[in-house]
Amino acid sequence: MYHRLVTLVKVFHNLEMEKFTKAKFLAWKTMGEKTLIIDSRVGKCVHKLNEVGSLLWNHLEKNSEVDLCKILMNEYEVDELQASQDVSEFIQTLRKLSLLHE
């Protein structure tokens, strides 16, 4: 148990504790396990999220990166390292596409 806690601290140490805000110019709809995000800035560009992306998107504004990792680990059989990599990549992609309010 101690080793697991130390691992969690190491993995989560570099993650952000801030809460995220979705950009105001977005509309989205979750259908089943998929989510469509409509970006009204660029000719109504549509971004499609898979099941994992949808889970993270739907919990985004209430949680930090660490919280999102824990949600991912509880929902799927992934370890701390994989969860932190997936969440970081997801957040980076959202930032790159300017889908988060900074």
Backbone bond lengths (Angstrom), bond angles and torsions (degrees), N, CA, C in turn:
res aa  C-N    CA-C-N  psi(-1)  N-CA   C-N-CA  omega(-1)  CA-C   N-CA-C  phi
1 M - - - 1.442 - - 1.535 110.90 -
2 Y 1.335 116.55 -42.61 1.464 120.71 179.64 1.526 110.80 -59.50
3 H 1.333 116.51 -44.79 1.466 121.07 179.95 1.526 110.60 -58.98
4 R 1.320 116.74 -41.81 1.469 120.85 179.88 1.530 110.83 -63.02
5 L 1.321 118.07 -40.83 1.462 121.25 178.89 1.523 111.32 -66.34
6 V 1.320 116.92 -40.54 1.462 120.82 177.74 1.522 109.74 -63.74
7 T 1.323 116.94 -42.84 1.463 121.23 178.39 1.519 110.37 -61.19
8 L 1.327 117.56 -45.29 1.463 121.17 178.95 1.523 111.24 -59.56
9 V 1.308 116.85 -42.79 1.463 120.67 179.48 1.521 110.06 -62.64
10 K 1.324 118.38 -44.27 1.462 122.06 179.99 1.520 111.30 -64.30
11 V 1.322 117.24 -45.14 1.465 121.43 -177.66 1.519 110.62 -67.37
12 F 1.323 117.02 -44.34 1.457 121.35 -174.20 1.529 113.10 -83.23
13 H 1.326 117.55 -9.90 1.464 121.36 -175.96 1.528 112.50 -56.38
14 N 1.311 117.88 -40.88 1.461 121.48 -175.58 1.524 113.79 -89.71
15 L 1.311 117.75 -0.91 1.455 120.02 -179.35 1.520 110.70 -81.89
16 E 1.318 114.87 155.57 1.455 120.51 -178.57 1.519 111.40 -80.16
17 M 1.325 115.11 144.20 1.457 120.75 177.96 1.529 111.17 -99.09
18 E 1.346 115.92 -7.18 1.457 118.68 -179.48 1.530 110.89 -65.70
19 K 1.297 115.18 154.70 1.461 121.22 172.75 1.528 106.30 -91.67
20 F 1.300 116.52 153.44 1.456 121.08 -175.24 1.521 110.96 -105.98
21 T 1.332 115.41 153.86 1.458 121.76 176.07 1.519 107.94 -126.94
22 K 1.316 115.76 129.15 1.463 120.35 177.44 1.528 108.81 -71.99
23 A 1.324 116.69 145.14 1.461 121.38 179.60 1.525 110.16 -60.77
24 K 1.327 116.29 146.14 1.470 121.70 -174.44 1.523 113.70 -71.44
25 F 1.305 118.33 -22.65 1.461 121.65 -176.00 1.527 112.70 -86.57
26 L 1.319 117.39 12.87 1.464 121.76 -177.95 1.519 111.64 -103.23
27 A 1.309 114.21 147.81 1.464 121.96 167.43 1.518 105.14 -127.15
28 W 1.319 117.40 149.39 1.464 119.42 179.95 1.508 110.42 -149.41
29 K 1.313 113.73 156.39 1.459 120.62 178.29 1.517 107.92 -143.62
30 T 1.322 115.46 129.28 1.456 121.23 175.90 1.516 108.05 -99.24
31 M 1.328 114.78 127.38 1.462 121.62 179.31 1.518 107.21 -125.45
32 G 1.314 115.35 107.56 1.457 118.87 -175.50 1.511 109.19 66.61
33 E 1.315 116.23 -121.68 1.466 120.96 -178.49 1.523 112.85 -101.55
34 K 1.317 117.71 4.95 1.466 122.18 -178.39 1.528 109.65 -113.38
35 T 1.332 115.82 152.59 1.459 121.45 177.23 1.520 109.06 -130.34
36 L 1.328 115.68 136.90 1.457 122.35 172.96 1.520 107.57 -107.88
37 I 1.326 116.59 129.68 1.458 122.41 176.99 1.521 107.02 -112.67
38 I 1.324 116.18 125.39 1.463 121.01 179.76 1.525 108.28 -105.31
39 D 1.319 114.66 119.77 1.463 122.52 -179.93 1.523 107.44 -97.83
40 S 1.325 117.68 106.88 1.464 121.72 -174.42 1.528 113.51 -76.22
41 R 1.326 118.61 -6.92 1.468 120.71 179.99 1.516 112.55 -72.25
42 V 1.292 117.22 -36.75 1.465 120.81 -169.65 1.522 109.76 -119.37
43 G 1.299 117.47 75.37 1.459 120.64 177.16 1.509 113.66 53.19
44 K 1.312 115.82 36.64 1.463 121.58 179.06 1.527 111.97 55.65
45 C 1.307 115.64 50.29 1.461 122.53 175.78 1.530 109.33 -60.31
46 V 1.326 117.01 137.05 1.465 121.57 -178.39 1.528 109.40 -111.65
47 H 1.319 115.14 129.88 1.461 122.15 175.69 1.522 107.27 -109.88
48 K 1.322 116.66 132.69 1.464 121.39 -179.01 1.521 109.56 -107.56
49 L 1.326 115.64 127.61 1.460 120.98 177.88 1.516 110.17 -106.10
50 N 1.310 115.81 139.35 1.460 120.37 175.40 1.531 109.27 -79.48
51 E 1.301 116.59 -171.83 1.465 122.49 -177.01 1.532 112.40 -57.82
52 V 1.319 116.88 -45.46 1.466 120.77 -178.77 1.529 110.32 -69.26
53 G 1.325 116.66 -45.55 1.460 120.53 177.47 1.515 111.98 -59.59
54 S 1.325 116.52 -39.32 1.469 121.21 178.18 1.519 111.42 -63.64
55 L 1.322 116.03 -43.14 1.467 120.15 178.56 1.530 109.97 -59.52
56 L 1.323 116.58 -47.75 1.461 120.61 -179.44 1.529 111.24 -65.87
57 W 1.319 117.41 -42.86 1.468 121.99 179.78 1.530 111.01 -60.19
58 N 1.316 116.22 -43.22 1.463 120.32 -176.97 1.527 113.11 -71.73
59 H 1.327 117.99 -16.59 1.466 121.89 177.69 1.532 112.16 -108.91
60 L 1.303 116.73 1.68 1.463 122.48 -170.35 1.527 114.08 -57.65
61 E 1.322 118.02 -49.73 1.464 120.89 -170.95 1.523 114.11 -77.59
62 K 1.276 117.88 -11.80 1.463 120.57 -178.04 1.523 112.34 -101.04
63 N 1.323 117.08 -5.25 1.462 119.78 -167.50 1.524 113.12 -138.93
64 S 1.327 115.10 157.05 1.464 122.47 173.21 1.534 108.32 -87.86
65 E 1.330 116.37 177.17 1.469 119.86 176.34 1.522 111.00 -60.36
66 V 1.317 116.69 -40.09 1.464 120.40 178.85 1.528 109.95 -62.00
67 D 1.335 116.49 -44.67 1.469 120.46 178.25 1.526 111.05 -61.10
68 L 1.337 116.17 -41.92 1.467 120.09 179.79 1.527 110.93 -63.54
69 C 1.323 117.12 -37.43 1.470 120.69 176.33 1.522 110.69 -61.79
70 K 1.308 116.35 -44.54 1.463 120.61 179.89 1.524 111.03 -63.77
71 I 1.325 117.20 -39.98 1.469 121.52 177.01 1.520 109.66 -61.45
72 L 1.324 116.60 -45.49 1.463 121.69 179.88 1.524 111.12 -62.49
73 M 1.327 116.84 -42.47 1.465 121.03 179.93 1.528 111.55 -66.91
74 N 1.326 117.22 -34.96 1.467 120.58 178.43 1.522 112.50 -72.31
75 E 1.330 116.12 -32.75 1.466 120.44 -176.23 1.531 112.11 -84.11
76 Y 1.319 116.54 -34.92 1.464 121.94 -176.07 1.527 109.52 -125.70
77 E 1.285 116.03 159.68 1.463 120.57 178.84 1.524 109.83 -86.58
78 V 1.327 115.67 74.72 1.465 121.26 176.95 1.528 108.36 -125.21
79 D 1.322 115.35 151.10 1.461 119.11 178.70 1.529 110.04 -86.03
80 E 1.317 115.19 176.42 1.462 121.48 -175.90 1.522 112.20 -59.71
81 L 1.329 116.01 -43.78 1.458 120.35 -177.57 1.522 111.19 -63.50
82 Q 1.322 116.99 -47.79 1.464 120.59 179.92 1.525 110.84 -63.21
83 A 1.322 116.93 -43.13 1.468 120.75 179.53 1.526 110.71 -61.33
84 S 1.329 117.03 -44.68 1.468 119.64 -178.43 1.526 111.25 -66.55
85 Q 1.331 117.34 -37.55 1.465 120.50 177.40 1.523 110.77 -65.84
86 D 1.329 116.77 -44.11 1.465 120.80 -179.54 1.525 111.58 -63.81
87 V 1.325 116.47 -44.72 1.469 120.14 -179.36 1.527 110.38 -66.31
88 S 1.324 117.65 -44.25 1.469 120.73 178.90 1.519 111.25 -60.21
89 E 1.318 116.62 -44.21 1.467 120.80 178.91 1.527 110.76 -62.97
90 F 1.328 117.15 -41.70 1.462 121.85 178.98 1.533 110.58 -61.75
91 I 1.320 117.14 -47.44 1.468 121.64 -179.94 1.525 110.42 -63.89
92 Q 1.329 117.67 -42.49 1.465 121.21 178.28 1.522 111.01 -60.78
93 T 1.328 116.65 -41.48 1.464 120.70 179.10 1.521 110.67 -64.44
94 L 1.329 117.23 -44.25 1.468 120.49 177.90 1.523 110.72 -60.45
95 R 1.317 116.83 -41.12 1.470 120.56 178.65 1.529 111.11 -65.99
96 K 1.314 116.25 -42.91 1.467 121.22 179.84 1.528 110.83 -60.03
97 L 1.331 116.21 -36.93 1.464 121.68 179.50 1.532 112.24 -86.98
98 S 1.323 117.21 2.15 1.473 123.87 -178.06 1.525 112.61 57.55
99 L 1.329 116.06 39.39 1.458 120.67 179.58 1.528 112.17 -93.52
100 L 1.330 116.45 -2.72 1.461 121.22 175.54 1.517 109.11 -111.30
101 H 1.323 115.54 143.32 1.462 120.88 174.99 1.520 107.56 -78.99
102 E 1.303 116.91 121.80 1.476 120.80 -177.68 1.506 110.04 -103.25
